[in-house]
Amino acid sequence: MKKAIITATLVCLSATTSANIIIDTKNVDQEQYHADMYECQQYSENVESGKSSSLGSDMLGSTAKGAALGAAGGAISGGSGTKGAQVGAGIGLIGGALKHGAQKRHQAEEYQVQKDQVVRHCMQGRGYYVLN
């Protein structure tokens, strides 16, 4: 009974934190497999997620650049530059938000790839045949 509870617990834990890897489990002791998978997934938790600057600083920098470019464009075209600076700031603000969102998505994808790679190498090191 105790063995069944431990196995069920390991299955639940590995199901909730499963990596994106496929392992050939033919002729493999399922209890040992789940214990190894759980341990490898715990190792993968040591991967640090990428850090980027905050959305506010990205947008502030882009807004300043957009305002400067807009003001310069307005001055060159003979205007006072104020309207150009406002348009440039608006475009810079939108551009900063879009850039930040794309960076965050890329970092999240890279983080997951690194975690999967840790699990993959760990399971291979324990003698499992990883299919992907």
C-alpha positions in Angstrom: 0.0 0.0 0.0 2.8 2.4 0.9 4.5 1.7 -2.4 1.3 2.4 -4.3 0.9 5.8 -2.5 4.5 6.8 -3.3 4.1 5.8 -6.9 0.9 7.7 -7.2 2.5 10.8 -5.6 5.4 10.7 -8.0 3.1 10.3 -11.0 1.1 13.3 -9.9 4.2 15.4 -9.3 5.8 14.5 -12.6 2.5 15.2 -14.4 2.2 18.7 -13.0 5.8 19.7 -13.8 6.5 17.6 -16.9 9.1 18.8 -19.3 8.6 18.8 -23.0 10.6 15.7 -23.6 9.6 12.2 -24.7 11.3 9.1 -23.2 11.1 5.6 -24.4 9.7 3.7 -21.3 9.6 0.3 -22.8 11.1 -2.2 -20.3 11.6 0.6 -17.8 10.6 0.3 -14.1 7.9 2.9 -13.9 8.5 3.7 -10.3 12.1 4.4 -10.9 11.3 6.4 -14.0 9.0 8.7 -12.2 11.5 9.1 -9.3 14.2 10.0 -11.8 12.0 12.3 -13.8 11.0 14.1 -10.6 14.6 14.6 -9.6 15.6 15.8 -13.0 12.8 18.3 -13.0 13.9 19.6 -9.6 17.4 20.2 -11.1 15.8 22.1 -14.0 14.3 24.5 -11.4 17.8 25.9 -11.0 17.7 27.5 -14.4 17.5 31.2 -14.0 14.9 33.0 -16.1 16.1 35.8 -18.3 15.9 39.3 -16.9 15.1 42.4 -18.9 14.6 46.0 -18.1 11.2 47.0 -17.0 8.4 48.0 -19.3 8.5 51.6 -17.9 12.2 52.1 -18.7 11.8 50.6 -22.2 8.8 52.9 -23.0 10.5 55.9 -21.4 13.6 55.4 -23.5 11.6 54.8 -26.7 9.3 57.8 -25.9 12.4 60.1 -25.5 13.9 58.8 -28.7 10.6 59.2 -30.6 10.1 62.7 -29.3 13.6 63.7 -30.3 13.2 62.3 -33.8 9.7 63.8 -34.1 11.0 67.2 -33.0 13.9 67.0 -35.4 11.6 66.0 -38.2 9.2 68.8 -37.4 12.0 71.4 -37.3 13.5 70.2 -40.6 10.1 70.5 -42.3 9.7 74.0 -41.1 7.3 73.4 -38.1 7.9 74.3 -34.5 8.6 70.7 -33.7 6.1 70.4 -30.9 3.5 68.5 -32.9 6.3 66.3 -34.3 7.6 65.6 -30.8 4.1 64.6 -29.7 3.6 62.2 -32.6 7.1 60.9 -32.1 6.5 60.3 -28.4 3.3 58.4 -29.1 5.0 56.2 -31.7 7.9 55.7 -29.4 5.6 54.7 -26.6 3.8 52.1 -28.7 7.1 50.8 -30.1 8.6 50.4 -26.6 5.6 48.4 -25.4 5.7 46.1 -28.5 9.5 45.6 -28.2 9.1 44.8 -24.5 6.4 42.2 -25.1 8.4 40.5 -27.8 11.5 40.4 -25.5 9.4 38.9 -22.7 8.0 36.2 -25.0 11.5 35.3 -26.3 12.9 35.1 -22.8 10.0 32.8 -21.7 10.6 30.5 -24.6 14.4 30.4 -24.0 13.8 29.7 -20.3 11.6 26.7 -21.1 14.1 25.4 -23.7 16.9 25.6 -21.1 14.7 23.8 -18.5 13.8 21.1 -21.0 17.5 20.7 -21.9 18.5 20.1 -18.3 15.8 17.4 -17.9 16.8 15.8 -21.2 20.5 15.7 -20.2 19.7 14.5 -16.7 17.5 11.6 -18.0 20.1 10.6 -20.6 22.7 10.6 -17.9 20.6 8.1 -16.0 20.4 5.8 -18.9 17.1 6.7 -20.5 16.6 6.9 -24.2 15.2 10.4 -25.0 13.2 10.4 -28.3 13.1 14.1 -28.9 
